[in-house]
Amino acid sequence: MSARGSPYTSGPPPPRKHHGAAGSNPLRRRSDRFEAWFRRFLMLILVVGVPPAAAGAGLAAYESTTRTVHAQTAQRHEVTARLTSGVADDSGAARQPAQVRWTERNGTVMTGTTLVRPGTAEGATVRIWVDREGTITGPPATATTAWSNGCFVGGLAAVGMVVGVYAVRGGAGLVLDRRRFAQWDAEWDLVEPRWSARFRR
């Protein structure tokens, strides 16, 4: 018996069709295609937008802090003050307030309160920072402070942008899921009576 003409020997089977493109899948809804493209758009924002946003925020913070450094350096100066009262060494605190007296550059004698180590005797000298009005203050900020502040703000801006993009992505996913669920419910309301009628026969 000849096998010629048999469907099993008529040649190689036809090639299977593959849905290579994402949009060629017939099961993909319009919302699925929108979600896919929207995610690509958000990823593009992350790749293209995060570096300049972080650099811009960091540079702005660095320049602002640098101006503060220059202003504080011009307005504050360090002087040598002498304690007018001793500090007892009976406290667990690292520093305690004490009265001090110093002489300004113009010869004016000033007094104030600063923090010194416990046990510092009366008459001891300490270095303090004062402003133009003669008020005791802290040391001025430094260039290192400006640099670290710029890095911190830039990193914070990058993290905030990433969190914001993922929040938008999650919110869009929730909205699309609700829409898809509503569509499924509507379609099931149309299909379910047909299936029920088959079992009632």
N, C-alpha and C positions, 0 to 999 in steps of 0.2 A: 504494500500500500504506500503510495507516494505521499509524502508530507507536504508536497508543493501546494500552495494556496492555503495552508493551515495558518490560523492567526498566530500560532506560537512560533512559526518559522518565517514569517513574512518580513522579517528585518528587525533592526534594533528598535526598542520602544521609543516613542517620541520623548524629547527632552522635557523635563518638568519646568514649569514656569516658576520663577522665584521673584518675589516682590522685593527687589533690591532697594528701591527708593522708599523712604519713610512715608511719603504721601501716597504711594501706590497701593497700600494695604487697604482693601475694601472695608475692613472692619474698623478702621480708624475714623472717628467722627471729626466733625469740624472743630470741636472743643479740644480733641486730642492734638490735632495739628497746630492749633493756636497755642496750646500749652508748650509743645515742643519748641516752636519758634520763640515764644516768650522767654523760655529758659535760656535759649541761646543768646537772646538779647541781653538778659541779665548777666550772663557770663561775660559777654563783651563789655558790659559796663564795669564789671569787676576788674577785668584785665586791663582795660584802657583807662578807667576812671580812678581807680584806687591809688596808683602811684602819684599822679599829679595832685590829687586831693590831699594825700598825706604830706607830700613835699610842700605844698602851698601852706597848709595849716602849720606845719613845723617851722617853716621859714618865717611866717608871720609871728608866731610865738617867740622865736629866737630874736627877731628884730625888736619886738616889743620889750622883751626882757633885757636886751642889750641897752636900749634907751634908759630903762630903769637902773641898770648898772652904772651907766655914765652919770645919771642924775644923782644917785646915792653917793658915788665916789666924789662928786664935786661938792656935795652938801655935808658930808660927814668927814671927820678927822679923828685920829686917835691921840689920846693924851695920857699922861701918867698922873694918877690920883693917889691920894694918901688916905688910909682909913682913919676916921676920927673916933671910931669905937671898935672894940674887939668883937669877935664872933665866937661864941662858946662852941666847944667840940662835944656837945651832948645830944646831937640830933642825927638821925639817920639820913637826912636829906643830903643830896650831893652838893648843893649850894644854898646859902642863906643870904638874906638881904643885910646890907651894912651901909652906914653913912660914910661918904667919901668927900674929899675936898681937893680941888685942883685949880690951877691958874691958867686962864686962857692966854692966847698969844698977845692980846692987847693989855695984859696985866690984870684983868678982872678975875677975882677969886670967886669960884663957883662951888656949890655943894649939891649933892644929890644922893640917890640910893642906887646901889648896884648889887649884884649877886657875887659872893665870894665863897671860897671853900671854908667849911667849918674849921674852927681852930685858928683862923687868921688873926694875928695880934694887932692891937691898935698901933697905928703908925706905919704899918706895912704899906707898900706901894703896889698898885695894880694898874694894868692898862685897860682903859675903857674907850668906847666910841661915843662921841657926842656930835650933835648937829650944829647948825649955825646959830641956833638960839641957845645953845648950851644945855640942851636936854640930852640926858643919857639915852642912847639907843643901841641897836645892834650893829654889827659890822655890815658894810655894803655888800650887795650881791656881787658875784664874780662872773667871769666869762664862762666858767664851768657850769655855773647855775643856768646861764642863758642857753648853753648847749644842751644840757640835760632837759631843760624845760621844753626846748624845741623838739627834741627826740620824743619826749613823752606825749606832747600834744599831737605830733605827727602820727605816732603809733595809735593814739586814741582815736584820731580821725579815721585811720585805716580800719580799725576794728569796728568803729561805729558804722562806717559805710558797708562793710561786709555784713554786719548784723542787719542793717536796714534792707539790703538787697535780699537776704534770705528771708526776712520777715515779709517782704513784698511777694516773694516767690511762694511762701507758705500760704499767705492770704489769698493769692490768685488760685492756688491749688484747691483751697477750701471752697471758693466760689464756683470753680469749675466742677468740683465733685458734686456740689449741691445741684448744679444744673444737670449733670449727667444722671444723678439719681432721679431727678424729676422726669427726665426723658425716659429713663427705664421704667418708671412707674406708669407713665402715660402709655408706653408701648405695651407693657404687660396688661394694662386695662383693655387694650384692643385684642391682644392675642389670647388672653386667659379664657374668654367665653368660647372661643373656637375649640380649645383643648377640652374644656368642660363638656361641650356638646358631644364630642367624640365618645366620652365615657358614659354619657347618658343614653346612648343608643342601645 
